[in-house]
Amino acid sequence: MRKFAILTAAAASMALIGCGPGAETETEVAAENMETQADQYDAAADAATTQAGEELMEDKAAAAENQADTLEDQADAEEGVLAQ
């Protein structure tokens, strides 16, 4: 749980900086932050002490990854509009 808290603090720091590595739009930043969240959930699943806890974190990781994918698609669409 301590690793999860450290990773959460790191993600919050990145969000406060205003952008992740290589991000160009707010949507890209949100997608990168969601990917970081998914990674944190994966780490929490690995550290879980119960099967139920592991499954819960894996489900959260999958949901976060899906949301990141959606945000990446949205960012791509935004870039297409901006390029026109």
All heavy atoms as a GROMACS GRO file, in nm:
protein
  596
    1MET      N    1   0.082  -0.118   0.000
    1MET     CA    2   0.000   0.000   0.000
    1MET      C    3   0.087   0.126   0.000
    1MET      O    4   0.050   0.226  -0.057
    1MET     CB    5  -0.092  -0.004   0.122
    1MET     CG    6  -0.207   0.090   0.109
    1MET     SD    7  -0.295   0.065  -0.046
    1MET     CE    8  -0.456   0.040   0.012
    2ARG      N    9   0.204   0.116   0.062
    2ARG     CA   10   0.294   0.230   0.065
    2ARG      C   11   0.344   0.263  -0.075
    2ARG      O   12   0.352   0.380  -0.113
    2ARG     CB   13   0.412   0.201   0.157
    2ARG     CG   14   0.504   0.318   0.170
    2ARG     CD   15   0.613   0.292   0.269
    2ARG     NE   16   0.700   0.409   0.270
    2ARG     CZ   17   0.810   0.418   0.337
    2ARG    NH1   18   0.848   0.318   0.412
    2ARG    NH2   19   0.883   0.525   0.333
    3LYS      N   20   0.375   0.160  -0.155
    3LYS     CA   21   0.418   0.183  -0.293
    3LYS      C   22   0.309   0.254  -0.370
    3LYS      O   23   0.336   0.344  -0.450
    3LYS     CB   24   0.452   0.051  -0.363
    3LYS     CG   25   0.578  -0.013  -0.315
    3LYS     CD   26   0.602  -0.142  -0.391
    3LYS     CE   27   0.719  -0.217  -0.336
    3LYS     NZ   28   0.740  -0.344  -0.404
    4PHE      N   29   0.185   0.212  -0.349
    4PHE     CA   30   0.071   0.274  -0.417
    4PHE      C   31   0.062   0.421  -0.381
    4PHE      O   32   0.040   0.506  -0.468
    4PHE     CB   33  -0.058   0.200  -0.381
    4PHE     CG   34  -0.178   0.251  -0.453
    4PHE    CD1   35  -0.196   0.228  -0.587
    4PHE    CD2   36  -0.275   0.323  -0.386
    4PHE    CE1   37  -0.307   0.275  -0.654
    4PHE    CE2   38  -0.386   0.371  -0.451
    4PHE     CZ   39  -0.402   0.347  -0.586
    5ALA      N   40   0.082   0.454  -0.255
    5ALA     CA   41   0.075   0.593  -0.211
    5ALA      C   42   0.188   0.675  -0.273
    5ALA      O   43   0.167   0.789  -0.315
    5ALA     CB   44   0.082   0.601  -0.058
    6ILE      N   45   0.306   0.617  -0.283
    6ILE     CA   46   0.419   0.686  -0.344
    6ILE      C   47   0.393   0.710  -0.492
    6ILE      O   48   0.416   0.820  -0.544
    6ILE     CB   49   0.550   0.607  -0.323
    6ILE    CG1   50   0.588   0.608  -0.174
    6ILE    CG2   51   0.663   0.664  -0.408
    6ILE    CD1   52   0.698   0.514  -0.137
    7LEU      N   53   0.342   0.609  -0.560
    7LEU     CA   54   0.311   0.624  -0.702
    7LEU      C   55   0.201   0.727  -0.724
    7LEU      O   56   0.205   0.804  -0.821
    7LEU     CB   57   0.272   0.489  -0.763
    7LEU     CG   58   0.384   0.386  -0.774
    7LEU    CD1   59   0.327   0.251  -0.818
    7LEU    CD2   60   0.490   0.434  -0.870
    8THR      N   61   0.103   0.728  -0.635
    8THR     CA   62  -0.005   0.826  -0.646
    8THR      C   63   0.050   0.967  -0.629
    8THR      O   64   0.013   1.059  -0.703
    8THR     CB   65  -0.114   0.798  -0.542
    8THR    OG1   66  -0.164   0.666  -0.563
    8THR    CG2   67  -0.228   0.896  -0.553
    9ALA      N   68   0.140   0.985  -0.535
    9ALA     CA   69   0.202   1.116  -0.514
    9ALA      C   70   0.283   1.158  -0.637
    9ALA      O   71   0.280   1.274  -0.677
    9ALA     CB   72   0.290   1.113  -0.390
   10ALA      N   73   0.351   1.064  -0.698
   10ALA     CA   74   0.429   1.094  -0.818
   10ALA      C   75   0.337   1.136  -0.932
   10ALA      O   76   0.366   1.232  -1.005
   10ALA     CB   77   0.513   0.973  -0.858
   11ALA      N   78   0.225   1.067  -0.947
   11ALA     CA   79   0.130   1.103  -1.052
   11ALA      C   80   0.071   1.241  -1.026
   11ALA      O   81   0.052   1.320  -1.119
   11ALA     CB   82   0.020   0.999  -1.061
   12ALA      N   83   0.041   1.270  -0.902
   12ALA     CA   84  -0.013   1.401  -0.867
   12ALA      C   85   0.089   1.510  -0.898
   12ALA      O   86   0.053   1.617  -0.947
   12ALA     CB   87  -0.053   1.405  -0.720
   13SER      N   88   0.215   1.482  -0.871
   13SER     CA   89   0.320   1.580  -0.903
   13SER      C   90   0.326   1.608  -1.051
   13SER      O   91   0.338   1.722  -1.094
   13SER     CB   92   0.456   1.530  -0.855
   13SER     OG   93   0.456   1.519  -0.715
   14MET      N   94   0.315   1.502  -1.132
   14MET     CA   95   0.316   1.520  -1.277
   14MET      C   96   0.196   1.605  -1.320
   14MET      O   97   0.209   1.690  -1.408
   14MET     CB   98   0.312   1.386  -1.349
   14MET     CG   99   0.445   1.316  -1.354
   14MET     SD  100   0.437   1.161  -1.446
   14MET     CE  101   0.386   1.218  -1.607
   15ALA      N  102   0.083   1.581  -1.261
   15ALA     CA  103  -0.037   1.656  -1.297
   15ALA      C  104  -0.020   1.804  -1.260
   15ALA      O  105  -0.064   1.892  -1.334
   15ALA     CB  106  -0.159   1.598  -1.228
   16LEU      N  107   0.043   1.831  -1.147
   16LEU     CA  108   0.064   1.969  -1.106
   16LEU      C  109   0.163   2.041  -1.196
   16LEU      O  110   0.152   2.161  -1.218
   16LEU     CB  111   0.114   1.975  -0.961
   16LEU     CG  112   0.010   1.937  -0.855
   16LEU    CD1  113   0.077   1.933  -0.718
   16LEU    CD2  114  -0.105   2.035  -0.856
   17ILE      N  115   0.256   1.968  -1.251
   17ILE     CA  116   0.352   2.029  -1.343
   17ILE      C  117   0.280   2.078  -1.468
   17ILE      O  118   0.318   2.175  -1.529
   17ILE     CB  119   0.463   1.928  -1.379
   17ILE    CG1  120   0.551   1.904  -1.257
   17ILE    CG2  121   0.547   1.977  -1.497
   17ILE    CD1  122   0.650   1.791  -1.273
   18GLY      N  123   0.173   2.008  -1.504
   18GLY     CA  124   0.092   2.055  -1.615
   18GLY      C  125   0.099   1.967  -1.737
   18GLY      O  126   0.018   1.982  -1.827
   19CYS      N  127   0.196   1.879  -1.743
   19CYS     CA  128   0.199   1.789  -1.858
   19CYS      C  129   0.290   1.672  -1.828
   19CYS      O  130   0.382   1.682  -1.749
   19CYS     CB  131   0.243   1.860  -1.984
   19CYS     SG  132   0.414   1.912  -1.981
   20GLY      N  133   0.261   1.565  -1.895
   20GLY     CA  134   0.345   1.448  -1.886
   20GLY      C  135   0.449   1.455  -1.994
   20GLY      O  136   0.452   1.547  -2.076
   21PRO      N  137   0.539   1.357  -1.999
   21PRO     CA  138   0.643   1.358  -2.100
   21PRO      C  139   0.583   1.345  -2.241
   21PRO      O  140   0.509   1.253  -2.270
   21PRO     CB  141   0.728   1.236  -2.065
   21PRO     CG  142   0.645   1.153  -1.976
   21PRO     CD  143   0.545   1.243  -1.912
   22GLY      N  144   0.612   1.442  -2.326
   22GLY     CA  145   0.569   1.435  -2.464
   22GLY      C  146   0.425   1.476  -2.491
   22GLY      O  147   0.381   1.474  -2.604
   23ALA      N  148   0.351   1.512  -2.390
   23ALA     CA  149   0.210   1.548  -2.410
   23ALA      C  150   0.200   1.687  -2.471
   23ALA      O  151   0.277   1.776  -2.439
   23ALA     CB  152   0.135   1.544  -2.278
   24GLU      N  153   0.102   1.703  -2.559
   24GLU     CA  154   0.084   1.831  -2.625
   24GLU      C  155  -0.050   1.896  -2.590
   24GLU      O  156  -0.061   2.018  -2.595
   24GLU     CB  157   0.094   1.813  -2.776
   24GLU     CG  158   0.230   1.764  -2.820
   24GLU     CD  159   0.236   1.734  -2.969
   24GLU    OE1  160   0.137   1.760  -3.039
   24GLU    OE2  161   0.339   1.685  -3.014
   25THR      N  162  -0.151   1.819  -2.560
   25THR     CA  163  -0.282   1.874  -2.529
   25THR      C  164  -0.325   1.827  -2.391
   25THR      O  165  -0.269   1.732  -2.335
   25THR     CB  166  -0.388   1.829  -2.631
   25THR    OG1  167  -0.409   1.688  -2.617
   25THR    CG2  168  -0.346   1.862  -2.773
   26GLU      N  169  -0.428   1.892  -2.338
   26GLU     CA  170  -0.481   1.851  -2.207
   26GLU      C  171  -0.534   1.708  -2.212
   26GLU      O  172  -0.521   1.635  -2.114
   26GLU     CB  173  -0.593   1.946  -2.165
   26GLU     CG  174  -0.545   2.083  -2.124
   26GLU     CD  175  -0.658   2.172  -2.077
   26GLU    OE1  176  -0.756   2.121  -2.019
   26GLU    OE2  177  -0.647   2.294  -2.097
   27THR      N  178  -0.591   1.671  -2.325
   27THR     CA  179  -0.645   1.535  -2.337
   27THR      C  180  -0.532   1.433  -2.335
   27THR      O  181  -0.544   1.326  -2.274
   27THR     CB  182  -0.728   1.521  -2.465
   27THR    OG1  183  -0.828   1.624  -2.466
   27THR    CG2  184  -0.796   1.386  -2.472
   28GLU      N  185  -0.419   1.466  -2.398
   28GLU     CA  186  -0.304   1.376  -2.394
   28GLU      C  187  -0.249   1.363  -2.252
   28GLU      O  188  -0.211   1.254  -2.208
   28GLU     CB  189  -0.194   1.425  -2.487
   28GLU     CG  190  -0.224   1.404  -2.633
   28GLU     CD  191  -0.119   1.464  -2.723
   28GLU    OE1  192  -0.069   1.574  -2.693
   28GLU    OE2  193  -0.088   1.399  -2.824
   29VAL      N  194  -0.248   1.475  -2.180
   29VAL     CA  195  -0.204   1.472  -2.040
   29VAL      C  196  -0.297   1.382  -1.959
   29VAL      O  197  -0.251   1.299  -1.881
   29VAL     CB  198  -0.200   1.615  -1.980
   29VAL    CG1  199  -0.175   1.610  -1.830
   29VAL    CG2  200  -0.095   1.698  -2.050
   30ALA      N  201  -0.426   1.397  -1.980
   30ALA     CA  202  -0.523   1.314  -1.908
   30ALA      C  203  -0.503   1.166  -1.942
   30ALA      O  204  -0.510   1.080  -1.853
   30ALA     CB  205  -0.665   1.358  -1.942
   31ALA      N  206  -0.476   1.136  -2.069
   31ALA     CA  207  -0.453   0.998  -2.109
   31ALA      C  208  -0.328   0.941  -2.043
   31ALA      O  209  -0.329   0.828  -1.993
   31ALA     CB  210  -0.442   0.988  -2.261
   32GLU      N  211  -0.222   1.020  -2.041
   32GLU     CA  212  -0.098   0.974  -1.977
   32GLU      C  213  -0.118   0.956  -1.827
   32GLU      O  214  -0.066   0.860  -1.768
   32GLU     CB  215   0.015   1.072  -2.006
   32GLU     CG  216   0.060   1.065  -2.151
   32GLU     CD  217   0.171   1.163  -2.184
   32GLU    OE1  218   0.223   1.230  -2.093
   32GLU    OE2  219   0.204   1.172  -2.303
   33ASN      N  220  -0.192   1.046  -1.765
   33ASN     CA  221  -0.220   1.032  -1.622
   33ASN      C  222  -0.302   0.906  -1.595
   33ASN      O  223  -0.280   0.836  -1.496
   33ASN     CB  224  -0.290   1.155  -1.567
   33ASN     CG  225  -0.198   1.274  -1.556
   33ASN    OD1  226  -0.076   1.260  -1.552
   33ASN    ND2  227  -0.255   1.392  -1.551
   34MET      N  228  -0.396   0.876  -1.684
   34MET     CA  229  -0.478   0.756  -1.667
   34MET      C  230  -0.394   0.631  -1.686
   34MET      O  231  -0.412   0.531  -1.616
   34MET     CB  232  -0.596   0.759  -1.764
   34MET     CG  233  -0.702   0.656  -1.734
   34MET     SD  234  -0.768   0.657  -1.564
   34MET     CE  235  -0.833   0.821  -1.550
   35GLU      N  236  -0.298   0.635  -1.778
   35GLU     CA  237  -0.208   0.522  -1.796
   35GLU      C  238  -0.123   0.501  -1.670
   35GLU      O  239  -0.099   0.387  -1.629
   35GLU     CB  240  -0.118   0.544  -1.918
   35GLU     CG  241  -0.191   0.528  -2.049
   35GLU     CD  242  -0.102   0.559  -2.169
   35GLU    OE1  243   0.016   0.593  -2.152
   35GLU    OE2  244  -0.155   0.548  -2.281
   36THR      N  245  -0.079   0.611  -1.612
   36THR     CA  246  -0.004   0.603  -1.487
   36THR      C  247  -0.089   0.541  -1.377
   36THR      O  248  -0.043   0.456  -1.300
   36THR     CB  249   0.046   0.742  -1.443
   36THR    OG1  250   0.130   0.795  -1.546
   36THR    CG2  251   0.122   0.736  -1.312
   37GLN      N  252  -0.215   0.582  -1.372
   37GLN     CA  253  -0.308   0.526  -1.273
   37GLN      C  254  -0.324   0.375  -1.296
   37GLN      O  255  -0.326   0.298  -1.200
   37GLN     CB  256  -0.443   0.597  -1.282
   37GLN     CG  257  -0.540   0.558  -1.173
   37GLN     CD  258  -0.497   0.608  -1.037
   37GLN    OE1  259  -0.448   0.719  -1.024
   37GLN    NE2  260  -0.516   0.529  -0.935
   38ALA      N  261  -0.336   0.334  -1.421
   38ALA     CA  262  -0.349   0.192  -1.452
   38ALA      C  263  -0.225   0.116  -1.405
   38ALA      O  264  -0.237   0.006  -1.348
   38ALA     CB  265  -0.371   0.172  -1.602
   39ASP      N  266  -0.108   0.175  -1.426
   39ASP     CA  267   0.016   0.112  -1.379
   39ASP      C  268   0.017   0.099  -1.227
   39ASP      O  269   0.064  -0.001  -1.172
   39ASP     CB  270   0.138   0.192  -1.426
   39ASP     CG  271   0.159   0.185  -1.576
   39ASP    OD1  272   0.104   0.093  -1.641
   39ASP    OD2  273   0.231   0.272  -1.629
   40GLN      N  274  -0.035   0.201  -1.160
   40GLN     CA  275  -0.041   0.197  -1.014
   40GLN      C  276  -0.135   0.086  -0.967
   40GLN      O  277  -0.104   0.015  -0.870
   40GLN     CB  278  -0.087   0.332  -0.959
   40GLN     CG  279   0.014   0.442  -0.982
   40GLN     CD  280  -0.041   0.578  -0.952
   40GLN    OE1  281  -0.158   0.595  -0.919
   40GLN    NE2  282   0.043   0.680  -0.965
   41TYR      N  283  -0.248   0.072  -1.035
   41TYR     CA  284  -0.340  -0.035  -1.000
   41TYR      C  285  -0.276  -0.172  -1.024
   41TYR      O  286  -0.294  -0.264  -0.945
   41TYR     CB  287  -0.471  -0.023  -1.077
   41TYR     CG  288  -0.561   0.088  -1.032
   41TYR    CD1  289  -0.630   0.166  -1.125
   41TYR    CD2  290  -0.582   0.117  -0.897
   41TYR    CE1  291  -0.716   0.268  -1.085
   41TYR    CE2  292  -0.666   0.218  -0.857
   41TYR     CZ  293  -0.732   0.294  -0.951
   41TYR     OH  294  -0.817   0.394  -0.910
   42ASP      N  295  -0.200  -0.185  -1.132
   42ASP     CA  296  -0.129  -0.310  -1.159
   42ASP      C  297  -0.030  -0.342  -1.048
   42ASP      O  298  -0.020  -0.456  -1.002
   42ASP     CB  299  -0.054  -0.304  -1.293
   42ASP     CG  300  -0.144  -0.330  -1.412
   42ASP    OD1  301  -0.246  -0.400  -1.396
   42ASP    OD2  302  -0.113  -0.279  -1.522
   43ALA      N  303   0.043  -0.240  -1.004
   43ALA     CA  304   0.138  -0.259  -0.895
   43ALA      C  305   0.066  -0.298  -0.766
   43ALA      O  306   0.113  -0.384  -0.691
   43ALA     CB  307   0.220  -0.132  -0.873
   44ALA      N  308  -0.048  -0.234  -0.742
   44ALA     CA  309  -0.125  -0.268  -0.622
   44ALA      C  310  -0.178  -0.411  -0.631
   44ALA      O  311  -0.184  -0.481  -0.530
   44ALA     CB  312  -0.240  -0.169  -0.604
   45ALA      N  313  -0.215  -0.455  -0.750
   45ALA     CA  314  -0.261  -0.593  -0.768
   45ALA      C  315  -0.149  -0.691  -0.736
   45ALA      O  316  -0.171  -0.793  -0.670
   45ALA     CB  317  -0.312  -0.615  -0.910
   46ASP      N  318  -0.028  -0.657  -0.781
   46ASP     CA  319   0.087  -0.743  -0.752
   46ASP      C  320   0.117  -0.751  -0.603
   46ASP      O  321   0.164  -0.853  -0.554
   46ASP     CB  322   0.211  -0.693  -0.827
   46ASP     CG  323   0.200  -0.709  -0.977
   46ASP    OD1  324   0.116  -0.791  -1.023
   46ASP    OD2  325   0.275  -0.642  -1.049
   47ALA      N  326   0.090  -0.642  -0.531
   47ALA     CA  327   0.119  -0.636  -0.388
   47ALA      C  328   0.002  -0.681  -0.301
   47ALA      O  329   0.016  -0.689  -0.179
   47ALA     CB  330   0.158  -0.493  -0.350
   48ALA      N  331  -0.111  -0.710  -0.363
   48ALA     CA  332  -0.230  -0.748  -0.285
   48ALA      C  333  -0.204  -0.875  -0.205
   48ALA      O  334  -0.134  -0.965  -0.249
   48ALA     CB  335  -0.349  -0.769  -0.378
   49THR      N  336  -0.263  -0.878  -0.087
   49THR     CA  337  -0.243  -0.992   0.002
   49THR      C  338  -0.357  -1.093  -0.006
   49THR      O  339  -0.347  -1.201   0.052
   49THR     CB  340  -0.228  -0.945   0.148
   49THR    OG1  341  -0.343  -0.870   0.184
   49THR    CG2  342  -0.103  -0.859   0.163
   50THR      N  343  -0.464  -1.057  -0.077
   50THR     CA  344  -0.576  -1.150  -0.094
   50THR      C  345  -0.611  -1.161  -0.241
   50THR      O  346  -0.583  -1.071  -0.320
   50THR     CB  347  -0.701  -1.102  -0.017
   50THR    OG1  348  -0.748  -0.980  -0.076
   50THR    CG2  349  -0.673  -1.082   0.131
   51GLN      N  350  -0.674  -1.271  -0.276
   51GLN     CA  351  -0.718  -1.291  -0.413
   51GLN      C  352  -0.822  -1.186  -0.453
   51GLN      O  353  -0.818  -1.131  -0.562
   51GLN     CB  354  -0.778  -1.432  -0.429
   51GLN     CG  355  -0.821  -1.466  -0.570
   51GLN     CD  356  -0.704  -1.480  -0.666
   51GLN    OE1  357  -0.592  -1.510  -0.625
   51GLN    NE2  358  -0.729  -1.456  -0.792
   52ALA      N  359  -0.912  -1.156  -0.361
   52ALA     CA  360  -1.015  -1.055  -0.389
   52ALA      C  361  -0.952  -0.918  -0.412
   52ALA      O  362  -0.994  -0.844  -0.503
   52ALA     CB  363  -1.116  -1.049  -0.274
   53GLY      N  364  -0.854  -0.884  -0.331
   53GLY     CA  365  -0.786  -0.756  -0.348
   53GLY      C  366  -0.712  -0.748  -0.480
   53GLY      O  367  -0.714  -0.645  -0.549
   54GLU      N  368  -0.649  -0.858  -0.517
   54GLU     CA  369  -0.577  -0.863  -0.644
   54GLU      C  370  -0.674  -0.846  -0.762
   54GLU      O  371  -0.649  -0.768  -0.854
   54GLU     CB  372  -0.503  -0.996  -0.657
   54GLU     CG  373  -0.424  -1.008  -0.786
   54GLU     CD  374  -0.348  -1.139  -0.796
   54GLU    OE1  375  -0.353  -1.222  -0.702
   54GLU    OE2  376  -0.284  -1.160  -0.900
   55GLU      N  377  -0.785  -0.917  -0.756
   55GLU     CA  378  -0.884  -0.908  -0.863
   55GLU      C  379  -0.944  -0.769  -0.873
   55GLU      O  380  -0.965  -0.716  -0.983
   55GLU     CB  381  -0.994  -1.013  -0.843
   55GLU     CG  382  -0.946  -1.155  -0.867
   55GLU     CD  383  -1.048  -1.260  -0.832
   55GLU    OE1  384  -1.161  -1.225  -0.790
   55GLU    OE2  385  -1.015  -1.379  -0.846
   56LEU      N  386  -0.970  -0.707  -0.758
   56LEU     CA  387  -1.023  -0.572  -0.757
   56LEU      C  388  -0.927  -0.475  -0.825
   56LEU      O  389  -0.968  -0.394  -0.909
   56LEU     CB  390  -1.051  -0.526  -0.613
   56LEU     CG  391  -1.100  -0.382  -0.597
   56LEU    CD1  392  -1.237  -0.364  -0.660
   56LEU    CD2  393  -1.101  -0.344  -0.451
   57MET      N  394  -0.801  -0.483  -0.790
   57MET     CA  395  -0.701  -0.393  -0.849
   57MET      C  396  -0.682  -0.421  -0.997
   57MET      O  397  -0.665  -0.328  -1.077
   57MET     CB  398  -0.568  -0.405  -0.776
   57MET     CG  399  -0.568  -0.347  -0.636
   57MET     SD  400  -0.599  -0.169  -0.634
   57MET     CE  401  -0.761  -0.161  -0.564
   58GLU      N  402  -0.688  -0.548  -1.036
   58GLU     CA  403  -0.678  -0.581  -1.178
   58GLU      C  404  -0.796  -0.524  -1.257
   58GLU      O  405  -0.779  -0.474  -1.368
   58GLU     CB  406  -0.669  -0.732  -1.198
   58GLU     CG  407  -0.534  -0.789  -1.157
   58GLU     CD  408  -0.529  -0.941  -1.161
   58GLU    OE1  409  -0.635  -1.006  -1.175
   58GLU    OE2  410  -0.417  -0.995  -1.149
   59ASP      N  411  -0.914  -0.531  -1.198
   59ASP     CA  412  -1.033  -0.474  -1.263
   59ASP      C  413  -1.019  -0.322  -1.277
   59ASP      O  414  -1.054  -0.265  -1.381
   59ASP     CB  415  -1.160  -0.508  -1.186
   59ASP     CG  416  -1.198  -0.655  -1.195
   59ASP    OD1  417  -1.143  -0.726  -1.283
   59ASP    OD2  418  -1.282  -0.700  -1.114
   60LYS      N  419  -0.970  -0.258  -1.171
   60LYS     CA  420  -0.950  -0.114  -1.177
   60LYS      C  421  -0.845  -0.078  -1.281
   60LYS      O  422  -0.859   0.022  -1.353
   60LYS     CB  423  -0.910  -0.060  -1.039
   60LYS     CG  424  -1.023  -0.056  -0.940
   60LYS     CD  425  -0.981   0.011  -0.812
   60LYS     CE  426  -1.101   0.023  -0.719
   60LYS     NZ  427  -1.084   0.132  -0.623
   61ALA      N  428  -0.740  -0.159  -1.290
   61ALA     CA  429  -0.635  -0.135  -1.390
   61ALA      C  430  -0.692  -0.146  -1.530
   61ALA      O  431  -0.662  -0.062  -1.617
   61ALA     CB  432  -0.519  -0.232  -1.370
   62ALA      N  433  -0.773  -0.246  -1.554
   62ALA     CA  434  -0.833  -0.264  -1.686
   62ALA      C  435  -0.924  -0.147  -1.722
   62ALA      O  436  -0.922  -0.097  -1.834
   62ALA     CB  437  -0.909  -0.396  -1.692
   63ALA      N  438  -1.003  -0.102  -1.625
   63ALA     CA  439  -1.093   0.011  -1.649
   63ALA      C  440  -1.013   0.138  -1.677
   63ALA      O  441  -1.048   0.216  -1.767
   63ALA     CB  442  -1.186   0.031  -1.529
   64ALA      N  443  -0.906   0.160  -1.602
   64ALA     CA  444  -0.823   0.278  -1.624
   64ALA      C  445  -0.756   0.273  -1.760
   64ALA      O  446  -0.745   0.375  -1.830
   64ALA     CB  447  -0.719   0.291  -1.512
   65GLU      N  448  -0.712   0.156  -1.800
   65GLU     CA  449  -0.648   0.140  -1.932
   65GLU      C  450  -0.750   0.167  -2.043
   65GLU      O  451  -0.717   0.233  -2.142
   65GLU     CB  452  -0.588   0.000  -1.946
   65GLU     CG  453  -0.500  -0.015  -2.066
   65GLU     CD  454  -0.378   0.076  -2.067
   65GLU    OE1  455  -0.312   0.091  -1.963
   65GLU    OE2  456  -0.350   0.134  -2.173
   66ASN      N  457  -0.871   0.119  -2.026
   66ASN     CA  458  -0.976   0.147  -2.125
   66ASN      C  459  -1.004   0.297  -2.134
   66ASN      O  460  -1.022   0.350  -2.244
   66ASN     CB  461  -1.104   0.070  -2.091
   66ASN     CG  462  -1.092  -0.078  -2.116
   66ASN    OD1  463  -1.008  -0.122  -2.193
   66ASN    ND2  464  -1.175  -0.156  -2.050
   67GLN      N  465  -1.008   0.362  -2.019
   67GLN     CA  466  -1.032   0.506  -2.019
   67GLN      C  467  -0.916   0.580  -2.085
   67GLN      O  468  -0.936   0.676  -2.159
   67GLN     CB  469  -1.055   0.556  -1.877
   67GLN     CG  470  -1.100   0.701  -1.872
   67GLN     CD  471  -1.141   0.744  -1.732
   67GLN    OE1  472  -1.136   0.667  -1.638
   67GLN    NE2  473  -1.179   0.869  -1.719
   68ALA      N  474  -0.793   0.533  -2.059
   68ALA     CA  475  -0.676   0.594  -2.123
   68ALA      C  476  -0.684   0.578  -2.274
   68ALA      O  477  -0.654   0.672  -2.349
   68ALA     CB  478  -0.548   0.532  -2.069
   69ASP      N  479  -0.724   0.460  -2.320
   69ASP     CA  480  -0.739   0.438  -2.464
   69ASP      C  481  -0.843   0.532  -2.524
   69ASP      O  482  -0.822   0.588  -2.632
   69ASP     CB  483  -0.779   0.292  -2.493
   69ASP     CG  484  -0.666   0.194  -2.464
   69ASP    OD1  485  -0.549   0.237  -2.455
   69ASP    OD2  486  -0.697   0.074  -2.450
   70THR      N  487  -0.954   0.550  -2.455
   70THR     CA  488  -1.058   0.642  -2.502
   70THR      C  489  -1.005   0.784  -2.510
   70THR      O  490  -1.029   0.856  -2.608
   70THR     CB  491  -1.180   0.635  -2.408
   70THR    OG1  492  -1.231   0.501  -2.408
   70THR    CG2  493  -1.289   0.731  -2.452
   71LEU      N  494  -0.931   0.825  -2.408
   71LEU     CA  495  -0.874   0.959  -2.407
   71LEU      C  496  -0.770   0.976  -2.519
   71LEU      O  497  -0.763   1.083  -2.582
   71LEU     CB  498  -0.811   0.990  -2.271
   71LEU     CG  499  -0.908   1.015  -2.158
   71LEU    CD1  500  -0.837   1.010  -2.023
   71LEU    CD2  501  -0.980   1.146  -2.177
   72GLU      N  502  -0.692   0.872  -2.545
   72GLU     CA  503  -0.595   0.879  -2.654
   72GLU      C  504  -0.665   0.894  -2.788
   72GLU      O  505  -0.621   0.972  -2.874
   72GLU     CB  506  -0.506   0.756  -2.654
   72GLU     CG  507  -0.406   0.753  -2.540
   72GLU     CD  508  -0.332   0.621  -2.527
   72GLU    OE1  509  -0.362   0.527  -2.603
   72GLU    OE2  510  -0.244   0.613  -2.442
   73ASP      N  511  -0.774   0.821  -2.807
   73ASP     CA  512  -0.852   0.834  -2.930
   73ASP      C  513  -0.907   0.976  -2.944
   73ASP      O  514  -0.906   1.035  -3.053
   73ASP     CB  515  -0.966   0.733  -2.934
   73ASP     CG  516  -0.918   0.589  -2.949
   73ASP    OD1  517  -0.801   0.569  -2.989
   73ASP    OD2  518  -0.998   0.498  -2.920
   74GLN      N  519  -0.955   1.030  -2.832
   74GLN     CA  520  -1.008   1.166  -2.832
   74GLN      C  521  -0.897   1.266  -2.865
   74GLN      O  522  -0.918   1.360  -2.941
   74GLN     CB  523  -1.070   1.198  -2.696
   74GLN     CG  524  -1.133   1.335  -2.687
   74GLN     CD  525  -1.194   1.361  -2.550
   74GLN    OE1  526  -1.206   1.272  -2.467
   74GLN    NE2  527  -1.230   1.485  -2.526
   75ALA      N  528  -0.778   1.245  -2.808
   75ALA     CA  529  -0.665   1.334  -2.836
   75ALA      C  530  -0.626   1.328  -2.983
   75ALA      O  531  -0.597   1.432  -3.045
   75ALA     CB  532  -0.546   1.297  -2.748
   76ASP      N  533  -0.627   1.209  -3.041
   76ASP     CA  534  -0.597   1.195  -3.183
   76ASP      C  535  -0.698   1.270  -3.268
   76ASP      O  536  -0.662   1.336  -3.366
   76ASP     CB  537  -0.594   1.046  -3.223
   76ASP     CG  538  -0.475   0.972  -3.165
   76ASP    OD1  539  -0.378   1.038  -3.120
   76ASP    OD2  540  -0.480   0.847  -3.164
   77ALA      N  541  -0.825   1.261  -3.230
   77ALA     CA  542  -0.930   1.333  -3.303
   77ALA      C  543  -0.910   1.484  -3.291
   77ALA      O  544  -0.926   1.558  -3.389
   77ALA     CB  545  -1.068   1.292  -3.253
   78GLU      N  546  -0.874   1.529  -3.171
   78GLU     CA  547  -0.849   1.672  -3.151
   78GLU      C  548  -0.733   1.720  -3.236
   78GLU      O  549  -0.738   1.827  -3.295
   78GLU     CB  550  -0.820   1.701  -3.003
   78GLU     CG  551  -0.941   1.689  -2.913
   78GLU     CD  552  -0.904   1.700  -2.766
   78GLU    OE1  553  -0.784   1.717  -2.733
   78GLU    OE2  554  -0.996   1.693  -2.684
   79GLU      N  555  -0.628   1.640  -3.242
   79GLU     CA  556  -0.513   1.678  -3.323
   79GLU      C  557  -0.549   1.684  -3.470
   79GLU      O  558  -0.499   1.769  -3.544
   79GLU     CB  559  -0.398   1.580  -3.301
   79GLU     CG  560  -0.331   1.597  -3.167
   79GLU     CD  561  -0.220   1.497  -3.142
   79GLU    OE1  562  -0.192   1.413  -3.230
   79GLU    OE2  563  -0.159   1.504  -3.035
   80GLY      N  564  -0.637   1.595  -3.514
   80GLY     CA  565  -0.684   1.596  -3.653
   80GLY      C  566  -0.758   1.724  -3.683
   80GLY      O  567  -0.741   1.784  -3.790
   81VAL      N  568  -0.839   1.769  -3.590
   81VAL     CA  569  -0.915   1.894  -3.608
   81VAL      C  570  -0.820   2.012  -3.608
   81VAL      O  571  -0.833   2.105  -3.689
   81VAL     CB  572  -1.022   1.909  -3.498
   81VAL    CG1  573  -1.082   2.048  -3.499
   81VAL    CG2  574  -1.130   1.803  -3.514
   82LEU      N  575  -0.723   2.011  -3.516
   82LEU     CA  576  -0.628   2.121  -3.509
   82LEU      C  577  -0.538   2.128  -3.633
   82LEU      O  578  -0.495   2.236  -3.672
   82LEU     CB  579  -0.541   2.108  -3.384
   82LEU     CG  580  -0.613   2.124  -3.249
   82LEU    CD1  581  -0.516   2.095  -3.135
   82LEU    CD2  582  -0.670   2.265  -3.236
   83ALA      N  583  -0.510   2.014  -3.694
   83ALA     CA  584  -0.423   2.010  -3.812
   83ALA      C  585  -0.492   2.064  -3.936
   83ALA      O  586  -0.425   2.101  -4.032
   83ALA     CB  587  -0.375   1.868  -3.835
   84GLN      N  588  -0.623   2.069  -3.935
   84GLN     CA  589  -0.695   2.113  -4.055
   84GLN      C  590  -0.689   2.261  -4.075
   84GLN      O  591  -0.677   2.347  -4.010
   84GLN     CB  592  -0.842   2.069  -4.048
   84GLN     CG  593  -0.856   1.922  -4.060
   84GLN     CD  594  -1.002   1.878  -4.052
   84GLN    OE1  595  -1.091   1.958  -4.027
   84GLN    NE2  596  -1.025   1.750  -4.076
   0.00000   0.00000   0.00000
